Amino acid sequence: MIPVAVLVVAKAPVPGLAKTRLAASIGAEAAADVAAAALLDTLDAVAGASVQATVIALTGDVGSAARGSELNSRLCDFTVVGQRGADFAERLVHAHTDASEAVGGLPVLQLGMDTPQVTPQLIEACARALLKTDAVLGMARDGGWWVLGVTTPAMAECLLGLPMSQPDTGAVTLAALTDTGVNVTLVEELADVDTIDDFEHVRDACAPNSRFGQLSVT
């Protein structure tokens, strides 16, 4: 096992609260199902990776979520912590701290629920890269980032006050890390799914038999 903890930061895919930009095109129920498929495929990939610990920082009501029963079953394989903080950047920082405490101080590799094409092999490659540096960062094609790994949770504190979900979030995050003296290794870039324009590109990158690979929004 690679001595790294993988942390997924996620929102329960509740209709009307999940994937609101996508919901504007396909409706709240369909968007929540897309979010649920993405989250479940992500959790499967994390659970399949040879890492020492797996954690999810979760917010929202799983009981009201799309594919809620399946999600509850999948969560049994994870240490579950609640999200806390006033905004998304603050919740990310606290999630790194809480995950690190839950797993005895292991380096933490954090990803979200918008890249269902991620594989156990890619997660393992990122985890191994983290063991050789201070931090790893994987850019998203929309200008954000899809994975952030840090060897100590204090390194993630540079996220506080940064604009999230913006076209320059990835570049700003990289600059914030390096400005604090953190040595950053860039890992593979991925596309994430936020809008209808992203959907087919991400689905085509997923395994055909995966939940996301079998979705249709037409």
C-alpha positions in Angstrom: 0.0 0.0 0.0 1.2 3.5 -0.9 1.4 5.5 2.4 -0.9 8.2 1.3 -4.6 9.0 2.1 -6.9 9.8 -0.7 -9.6 12.4 0.2 -12.7 13.0 -1.9 -14.5 16.3 -1.2 -18.1 15.9 -2.3 -21.7 17.1 -2.1 -24.6 14.7 -1.8 -26.2 14.7 -5.3 -29.6 16.0 -4.2 -31.8 17.2 -7.1 -31.9 21.0 -7.2 -28.7 21.3 -5.2 -26.3 19.3 -7.4 -24.8 20.3 -10.7 -27.0 23.5 -11.0 -25.2 24.7 -14.2 -25.9 21.3 -15.8 -29.4 21.3 -14.5 -30.2 24.5 -16.4 -29.8 22.3 -19.6 -31.1 18.9 -18.6 -33.2 19.4 -15.4 -32.6 19.0 -11.7 -33.3 15.2 -11.5 -31.1 14.3 -14.5 -28.3 16.6 -13.3 -28.4 14.9 -9.9 -28.2 11.5 -11.5 -25.1 12.7 -13.5 -23.5 13.9 -10.2 -24.3 10.6 -8.5 -22.8 8.6 -11.3 -19.7 10.7 -11.3 -19.3 10.5 -7.5 -19.8 6.7 -7.4 -17.3 6.1 -10.2 -14.8 8.3 -8.4 -15.3 6.5 -5.1 -14.9 3.1 -6.9 -11.6 4.3 -8.4 -10.3 5.5 -5.0 -11.4 2.3 -3.3 -9.5 0.3 -6.0 -6.3 2.2 -5.6 -3.5 0.7 -3.5 -3.3 3.5 -1.0 -3.2 3.3 2.8 -6.4 5.2 3.6 -9.5 6.6 2.0 -11.6 9.5 3.3 -14.6 11.4 2.1 -15.5 14.9 3.3 -19.2 15.1 2.6 -21.9 17.7 2.8 -25.6 17.3 2.2 -28.3 14.7 2.8 -27.4 11.3 1.3 -30.9 10.1 2.1 -32.4 12.6 -0.4 -29.7 12.1 -3.0 -29.9 10.4 -6.4 -28.7 6.8 -6.1 -28.7 7.4 -2.3 -28.8 3.7 -1.4 -25.9 2.8 -3.6 -24.0 5.8 -2.3 -24.6 4.8 1.4 -23.3 1.3 0.6 -20.1 2.7 -1.0 -19.4 5.0 1.9 -18.9 2.0 4.2 -15.5 1.6 2.7 -14.5 5.2 3.6 -13.8 7.2 6.7 -16.5 9.9 6.5 -16.0 13.4 7.8 -18.3 16.4 7.6 -17.4 19.5 5.7 -17.1 22.7 7.7 -16.3 26.3 6.7 -18.0 29.4 5.4 -17.0 29.0 1.7 -15.6 26.3 -0.5 -12.0 27.3 -0.1 -12.4 27.1 3.7 -14.1 23.7 3.5 -11.2 22.4 1.4 -8.7 23.6 4.0 -10.6 22.0 6.9 -11.1 18.8 4.9 -7.3 18.4 4.5 -6.9 19.0 8.2 -9.6 16.6 9.3 -8.5 13.9 6.9 -4.9 14.2 8.0 -6.0 13.9 11.7 -8.3 10.9 10.8 -5.4 8.9 9.2 -2.6 9.7 11.6 -0.8 12.4 9.6 -0.4 10.7 6.2 0.1 12.9 3.2 -3.3 13.7 1.7 -4.2 13.5 -2.0 -7.5 15.3 -2.5 -9.9 15.2 -5.5 -13.5 16.1 -6.1 -16.4 14.4 -7.8 -16.3 16.0 -11.2 -13.7 13.7 -12.9 -15.3 10.2 -13.1 -12.8 9.2 -15.7 -10.1 8.9 -13.0 -8.7 5.4 -12.6 -7.0 3.6 -9.7 -3.8 3.6 -11.7 -3.8 7.4 -12.1 -4.6 7.9 -8.4 -1.7 5.6 -7.5 0.6 7.6 -9.9 -0.4 10.9 -8.2 0.1 9.3 -4.8 3.6 8.1 -5.7 4.5 11.5 -7.0 3.4 13.1 -3.7 5.9 11.0 -1.9 8.7 12.6 -3.8 7.7 16.3 -3.4 5.9 18.7 -1.1 2.7 18.9 -3.2 1.1 17.8 -6.4 -1.5 19.6 -8.5 -3.5 18.4 -11.5 -4.9 21.1 -13.7 -8.4 20.9 -15.1 -9.0 21.9 -18.7 -11.5 24.6 -17.7 -8.7 26.4 -15.8 -9.4 25.0 -12.4 -7.7 21.9 -10.8 -9.0 18.4 -10.2 -6.4 17.0 -7.7 -4.3 18.6 -4.9 -2.0 16.6 -2.8 0.0 18.0 0.2 2.4 16.4 2.6 1.1 18.4 5.5 -2.4 20.1 5.9 -0.8 23.5 6.6 0.3 23.6 2.9 -3.4 23.8 1.9 -4.0 26.9 4.0 -2.8 29.0 1.0 -6.2 28.2 -0.6 -8.0 30.6 1.9 -9.3 33.6 0.1 -8.6 32.2 -3.4 -11.3 32.4 -6.0 -12.7 28.9 -6.6 -14.4 27.7 -9.8 -12.9 30.5 -11.9 -11.0 30.2 -15.2 -7.8 31.0 -13.4 -8.2 29.0 -10.2 -5.6 26.5 -11.3 -3.0 29.1 -12.0 -3.8 31.1 -8.9 -3.6 28.0 -6.7 -0.2 27.0 -8.2 1.1 30.5 -7.6 -0.2 30.5 -4.0 1.5 27.2 -3.3 4.9 28.2 -4.8 4.7 31.6 -3.1 4.7 29.9 0.3 7.8 27.9 -0.6 6.1 24.7 -1.5 7.7 22.6 -4.2 4.9 21.5 -6.5 4.9 18.7 -9.1 2.2 19.0 -11.8 0.4 15.8 -12.7 -1.9 14.8 -15.5 -4.5 17.3 -16.7 -8.1 16.1 -16.9 -11.4 17.6 -18.0 -14.2 17.9 -15.4 -17.9 18.0 -15.9 -19.8 21.1 -15.0 -22.0 22.0 -18.0 -23.7 20.2 -20.9 -20.7 21.1 -23.1 -18.4 19.1 -20.8 -20.6 16.0 -20.7 -19.8 14.1 -23.8 -16.1 14.8 -23.6 -15.9 13.4 -20.1 -18.2 10.4 -20.8 -16.0 9.4 -23.8 -13.0 9.3 -21.4 -14.8 7.0 -19.0 -14.9 3.2 -19.2 -17.9 2.1 -21.3 -19.2 -0.1 -18.5 -18.9 2.6 -15.9 -21.9 4.4 -14.5 -20.9 7.6 -16.2 -20.0 5.9 -19.4 -23.5 4.5 -19.7 -25.3 7.8 -19.1 -27.3 9.6 -21.8 -28.7 13.1 -21.3 -30.5 13.4 -24.6 
